[in-house]
């Protein structure tokens, strides 16, 4: 501890050190406190983020643990991101949160930090920052919310809200039904209880080795979560004493473990962007082909919504959670990868039992599917790749040939899809373009905003092929090709498509093409230019639009990687 950050901050008898010690003492702390390692608790609590509403109390539990282990906790708040409360794609602010969090870690006299987050963009932002700052750090996943319930049916927010909305558009639900369900859709505060982006990212922190075993899926409002919070506070002090830093843990092997768990859990496509950004902060490349290779050899084992039947915080956690899932996958993992416990993955798994409920976490010799939840596609429509959540897609659409219907605005696509007199049928591919990182800006989750046409739903058709350079919610389902790269606004070939062009897709072969020659695509692109949907002349959004990288590079800024 002689050369620690806090000791350097307080070293010497200077006027500056006098002021530092004096100002800390104004808060009632003592010389004995200042002799301890200083632990920063970076809290993303906000009333504009219901997923983090429990964080004030969780932070107090972390402090208990820090004090008990001989540390000195200092809590600091930073911005909090909830998709629902922003009037523009919140992916933009992932990068801003990562930058502010990195500065808090670097510029303050913290010997180590506890990071707290639950929701979609907060978790990857804080991990990106932690990798860049490379101090001892441990993540406290805030945990999933409880499911809701309406008329005896268990509801899991995002996934079931899409289903309810489709029924409403088709006339099966009345306005009064929607009003009644509002108070029943969510069972508590916390992250949406599906294996969407939020819980996929929380599970990623555990499978990466950056949070305590068993912490990811413990419900936000459970006694277990508060015990984990205290243990997290205790453990960061040990990491400081051991000088165990983030990049000792975030290695290529750990990232491959994390991708394996992602594919086995049926997690969110958004993680391909987030994990790529995290890895590049550590100087590690994660090409899209690697995700495909791991997915092809990894069976789908987890039966949670949106690809299955159950919820994360109840059935998945009670079935053993991430430790039980990793136990099933043990033979496929790099078991010598180091974790925040100071032990390896293999050592952590030594006493873990297999799942007590094979209906929720299937045994590896009887998987739900022989391959993982996500596939990547390449072809003349996606030279740098695209992704599809095949576990949530319709099997009959995974091999497709049909006409394109092309839209440059979501409003126009919705108008066409809801028009009873349109020529839409299940044999057409709907293309939504111009909504990538630069074009939207911020790559919004519009892949799931294209509704099931009521006229198709009424005759039993509940899916069709959608292709976009946008993202989709991790809680969504359906046959949707996402992250088409390069995006239309960056000159990608989606910009060349016209109504009636023939689209071909083969998910098993990993291909996505349009039946046009390279010359015809180039000719059309030369005649086409896509401006951003909204122009910003100042502030961070202007900077984002100018500096953001494409999806296959993690939508980060080059100067941060």
Secondary structure, 3 states (H helix, E strand, C coil): CCCCHHHHHCCCCCHHHHHHHHHHHCCCCCHHHHCCEEEEEEECCCCCCHHHCCHHHHHHHHHHHHHHCCEEEEEEECCCCCHHHCCCCCHHHHHHHHHHHHHHHHHCCCCEEEEEECCHHHHHHHHHHHHHHCCEEEEEECCECCEEEECCEEECHHHHHHHHHHHHHCCCCCHHHHHHHCCCCECCCCECCCCCHHHHHHHHHHHHCCCCCCCCCCCCCCHHHHHHHHHHHHHHHHHHHHCCCHHHHCCHHHHHHHHHHHHHHCCCCHHHHHHHHHHHHCCCCCCHHHHHHHHHHCCECECECCCCCECHHHHHHHCCHHHHHHHHCHHHCCCCCECCCCCEHHHHHCCCCCCCCCCCECCHHHCCECCCCCEEEEECCEEEEEEECHHHCCHHHCEEEEEEEEECCHHHHHHHHHCCCCCCCCCEEEEECCCCCCCCCCCCCCCCCCCCCHHHHCCCCCCCEEEECCCCCCCCCCCEEECCCCCHHHCCHHHHCCCCCEEEEECCCCEEEECCCHHHHHHHHHCCCCCCCCCCCCHHHHHHHHHECCHHHCCCEHHHC
